[in-house]
Amino acid sequence: MLARVSLAALLLLTPASALQLKKLSKPTGDNFAYVSLLMWDKSMTKVDGFVPDPTKMADQGAVEESLNNNAALKSTEAEQALIPPGGHKMYGPKMIFKIDTQLREQGSKYPYIVITDDQRLIDSPELKDHPNLKLLKVGHDVDFVRVDRKVANRNRLHAQKLSVFNMTQYDKILSLDMDIEIKANLDHVFKDYDTKNGNLVYGMYNDFNCSNTKQHIGDYFNSAFMLLEPKPDTLTDMMEYVHQNGGFYGDQAIVQKFFHKHHQEPEIFPRDLADFVDCKHRMKEVEKKSGGSKHVEVVHLR
């Protein structure tokens, strides 16, 4: 374990926010939850003079940075084609409500938690139609994760996803990006995969090109669909690791490298559980082998 440092030195805290996170009521029965992140308020994310703009995340600098830091990313043109009409501006409440609807339609019984600073969601009248969806407000219920200049500019907002490792009121969490489609009841994942007392995380293979290359090479870990077990010291240790190192493309690179160095190398979900939308040949193979009775359960749309 890393040497202890003050969490306040690593996170931009607001009064009692950490205490509020701990005080949230524990669910009865299995303490599992689905969690997504929706960050929008750029006024909260001003760090060292940098103010990210969610509507301009695909600018030329971000494109060059993505090519230099993550060869597995799709081209900007291909990526934009899968973003809803309206571009990155459409990453908002409607996509959150869509995921919640898919979870319930598939029979999922665990709560859906959204970490957000998006006032559009917080004030949405549609919340009344989604009673299983609960909000954690950044800067009130959840600390703002400060990464300074340690990650690529376009992913400064995404780094807030790391706060799921501090949600110790739950025994396990399935972290879901908004650009996924849920095609089955995912409740079984919580019990089917052993997280080794918080020392092991699971994610997708970072394979936009649908190759059949060997896994666990390079930046292989994709956190769009990630299973983890929160522990009291994980986020503190992770933030210390980030500030000692830096140069990360985004949150999933942080998770992969931190767990590889200080816990266990992250594992990859089988492709019949989660795959990318372009990998239709693999999806058809899953259906063929099962005689049409099985389909890929989670599809990453980007």
C-alpha positions in Angstrom: 0.0 0.0 0.0 1.2 3.5 -0.7 2.2 5.9 2.0 -0.7 7.8 3.5 -1.2 11.3 2.4 -4.0 13.7 3.2 -7.0 13.2 0.9 -7.7 16.9 1.1 -4.3 17.5 -0.6 -5.3 15.4 -3.5 -9.0 16.2 -4.0 -10.7 19.5 -4.3 -13.0 19.1 -1.2 -16.2 20.8 -0.2 -17.3 20.9 3.4 -18.3 17.5 4.8 -18.6 16.0 1.3 -16.6 12.9 2.2 -18.7 12.4 5.3 -21.9 12.7 3.3 -20.8 10.0 0.9 -20.1 7.6 3.8 -23.5 8.4 5.5 -25.7 7.4 2.5 -28.0 4.6 3.6 -26.9 1.1 2.8 -29.3 -0.9 0.7 -30.8 -4.0 2.2 -29.7 -7.4 0.9 -26.9 -7.5 -1.7 -25.1 -4.1 -1.6 -24.6 -3.8 -5.3 -25.2 -0.8 -7.6 -24.9 0.3 -11.2 -23.2 3.7 -11.5 -22.7 6.2 -14.3 -21.1 9.6 -14.6 -22.6 12.8 -16.1 -20.3 15.8 -15.8 -21.3 19.1 -17.5 -20.6 22.2 -15.4 -17.3 23.5 -16.7 -17.2 26.1 -14.0 -16.5 23.4 -11.5 -13.6 22.0 -13.4 -11.3 25.0 -13.7 -7.9 23.5 -12.7 -4.6 25.4 -13.2 -6.2 27.7 -15.7 -7.7 24.8 -17.8 -11.5 24.9 -18.4 -12.7 22.0 -20.5 -15.6 22.5 -22.8 -17.8 19.4 -23.3 -19.0 20.8 -26.7 -15.4 20.9 -28.1 -13.9 17.7 -26.9 -13.1 16.7 -30.5 -11.0 19.7 -31.3 -7.7 19.3 -33.2 -5.6 19.2 -30.1 -7.7 16.5 -28.6 -7.5 14.5 -31.9 -3.7 14.7 -32.0 -3.5 13.8 -28.4 -5.7 10.8 -28.9 -3.6 9.6 -31.8 -0.4 10.0 -29.8 -1.7 8.4 -26.6 -4.2 5.7 -27.6 -3.9 4.0 -30.9 -7.0 1.8 -30.2 -9.3 4.8 -30.4 -11.5 5.1 -33.5 -10.9 7.9 -36.0 -12.7 11.1 -35.1 -15.0 10.7 -38.1 -16.0 7.2 -37.1 -16.4 8.1 -33.5 -18.6 11.1 -34.3 -20.9 9.0 -36.4 -22.0 7.1 -33.3 -22.6 10.1 -31.2 -26.3 11.0 -31.0 -27.5 13.9 -33.3 -26.3 17.1 -31.7 -22.8 15.8 -30.9 -21.4 15.8 -27.5 -24.1 18.2 -26.3 -26.4 15.2 -26.4 -24.5 13.5 -23.6 -27.1 14.4 -21.0 -30.1 13.3 -19.1 -31.8 11.5 -22.0 -29.0 9.0 -22.2 -29.1 8.5 -18.5 -32.8 7.8 -18.6 -32.3 5.5 -21.5 -29.8 3.3 -19.5 -32.1 3.3 -16.5 -35.0 2.2 -18.7 -32.9 -0.6 -20.3 -31.8 -1.8 -16.8 -35.4 -2.1 -15.6 -36.7 -3.6 -18.8 -34.1 -6.3 -18.5 -35.2 -7.0 -14.9 -32.2 -5.6 -13.0 -33.0 -5.2 -9.3 -30.1 -3.1 -8.1 -30.2 0.7 -7.9 -28.8 2.9 -10.6 -26.6 5.7 -9.2 -25.6 8.8 -11.3 -22.6 10.9 -10.2 -23.4 14.3 -11.6 -23.0 18.1 -11.6 -25.5 18.5 -14.4 -28.3 20.8 -13.3 -30.4 19.6 -16.3 -30.5 16.2 -14.7 -30.8 17.3 -11.1 -33.9 19.5 -12.0 -35.4 17.2 -14.6 -39.1 16.4 -14.0 -38.5 13.0 -15.6 -36.8 11.8 -12.4 -40.2 11.0 -11.0 -40.6 8.4 -13.7 -37.3 6.7 -12.7 -37.6 5.8 -9.0 -34.7 3.4 -9.0 -32.3 6.2 -10.2 -30.5 8.1 -7.5 -28.2 11.1 -7.9 -25.0 11.9 -6.1 -24.1 15.5 -6.6 -20.4 16.4 -7.2 -19.2 18.9 -4.7 -22.0 17.9 -2.3 -22.3 14.1 -2.0 -19.1 13.3 -3.9 -15.8 15.0 -3.9 -14.5 16.6 -7.1 -11.5 14.5 -8.3 -8.6 16.8 -9.1 -6.1 15.5 -11.6 -4.5 18.8 -12.6 -2.6 18.2 -15.9 -2.1 14.4 -15.3 -4.5 13.3 -18.0 -5.3 14.2 -21.6 -7.3 17.5 -21.8 -10.4 15.9 -23.3 -10.7 13.5 -20.4 -10.4 15.9 -17.5 -14.1 15.6 -16.8 -14.1 11.8 -17.3 -11.6 11.4 -14.5 -14.4 12.1 -12.0 -15.4 8.4 -12.7 -12.6 7.4 -10.4 -14.8 8.5 -7.4 -16.6 5.2 -7.7 -13.7 3.6 -5.9 -14.7 5.5 -2.8 -18.3 4.5 -2.8 -17.8 2.0 0.1 -21.5 2.0 1.0 -21.7 -0.6 -1.8 -20.0 -4.0 -1.8 -19.6 -4.0 -5.6 -20.2 -1.5 -8.4 -20.8 -1.9 -12.1 -19.7 1.3 -13.7 -21.5 2.0 -17.0 -20.6 4.7 -19.6 -23.5 6.4 -21.2 -22.6 5.2 -24.7 -23.5 1.6 -24.1 -26.6 -0.5 -24.9 -27.8 -3.1 -22.3 -29.3 -6.2 -23.9 -29.7 -8.5 -20.9 -30.1 -8.6 -17.1 -26.6 -7.8 -15.8 -27.3 -8.6 -12.1 -25.4 -11.9 -12.4 -22.1 -10.1 -13.1 -21.8 -8.9 -9.5 -21.6 -12.5 -8.2 -20.0 -14.3 -11.2 -16.7 -12.4 -11.0 -14.4 -12.4 -8.0 -13.0 -9.0 -7.2 -10.5 -10.4 -4.7 -11.4 -8.1 -1.8 -11.0 -5.0 -3.9 -7.7 -6.0 -5.5 -9.1 -6.9 -8.9 -11.2 -5.0 -11.4 -12.8 -6.2 -14.6 -13.4 -4.2 -17.8 -13.8 -4.5 -21.6 -10.9 -5.3 -23.9 -10.0 -1.9 -25.5 -10.5 -3.2 -29.0 -12.3 -0.7 -31.3 -10.8 -2.4 -34.3 -12.4 -5.8 -33.5 -9.0 -7.6 -33.8 -8.2 -11.0 -32.4 -4.9 -10.0 -31.0 -3.7 -11.2 -27.6 -5.3 -9.3 -24.6 -3.3 -7.6 -21.8 -1.0 -5.8 -24.2 -0.5 -2.1 -24.1 -3.5 0.0 -23.0 -5.8 -2.9 -23.2 -8.3 -1.9 -20.5 -11.6 -0.1 -21.3 -13.7 1.1 -18.4 -16.9 1.7 -20.3 -18.2 -1.4 -18.5 -16.2 -2.0 -15.3 -16.8 -4.1 -12.2 -15.0 -3.0 -9.0 -15.2 -3.4 -5.2 -14.8 -0.1 -3.4 -12.4 0.0 -0.5 -11.6 2.8 2.0 -8.1 3.4 0.8 -8.3 2.7 -2.9 -9.1 6.2 -4.1 -6.5 7.9 -1.9 -3.8 5.5 -3.1 -4.9 5.9 -6.7 -4.8 9.7 -6.5 -1.3 9.6 -4.9 -0.2 7.4 -7.8 -1.7 9.8 -10.3 0.1 12.8 -8.9 3.4 10.9 -8.6 3.3 9.8 -12.2 0.9 11.5 -14.7 0.9 11.3 -18.4 -2.3 9.2 -18.5 -4.7 9.3 -21.4 -7.7 9.0 -19.2 -9.4 7.3 -16.3 -9.1 3.8 -17.7 -5.3 4.1 -18.2 -5.1 5.2 -14.5 -7.1 2.2 -13.4 -5.1 -0.3 -15.5 -1.7 1.0 -14.4 -2.5 1.6 -10.8 -4.0 -1.9 -10.3 -1.2 -3.6 -12.2 1.4 -1.9 -10.0 -0.2 -2.0 -6.6 -2.8 -4.8 -6.7 -3.6 -7.3 -9.5 -3.5 -6.8 -13.2 -7.0 -5.9 -14.4 -9.0 -8.7 -16.0 -11.1 -8.6 -19.2 -14.7 -9.6 -19.5 -15.4 -12.3 -22.1 -16.5 -10.9 -25.4 -19.9 -12.7 -25.2 -20.6 -10.5 -22.2 -19.4 -7.1 -23.6 -18.2 -6.1 -27.0 -18.0 -3.1 -29.4 -20.8 -2.2 -31.8 -18.6 -2.7 -34.9 -17.6 -6.2 -34.0 -20.6 -7.7 -35.6 -18.8 -10.8 -36.8 -18.0 -11.7 -33.2 -21.5 -11.1 -32.1 -22.9 -13.4 -34.8 -20.5 -16.0 -33.7 -21.8 -15.8 -30.2 -25.4 -16.3 -31.5 -24.3 -19.1 -33.8 -22.5 -21.1 -31.1 -25.6 -20.8 -28.8 -28.1 -21.7 -31.5 -29.5 -18.3 -31.3 -30.3 -18.4 -27.6 -27.5 -16.1 -26.5 -26.6 -12.6 -27.5 -23.8 -10.2 -26.3 -25.2 -8.6 -23.2 -23.5 -5.1 -23.4 -22.7 -3.3 -26.6 -20.3 -0.3 -26.5 -21.6 2.1 -29.1 -18.3 4.0 -29.7 
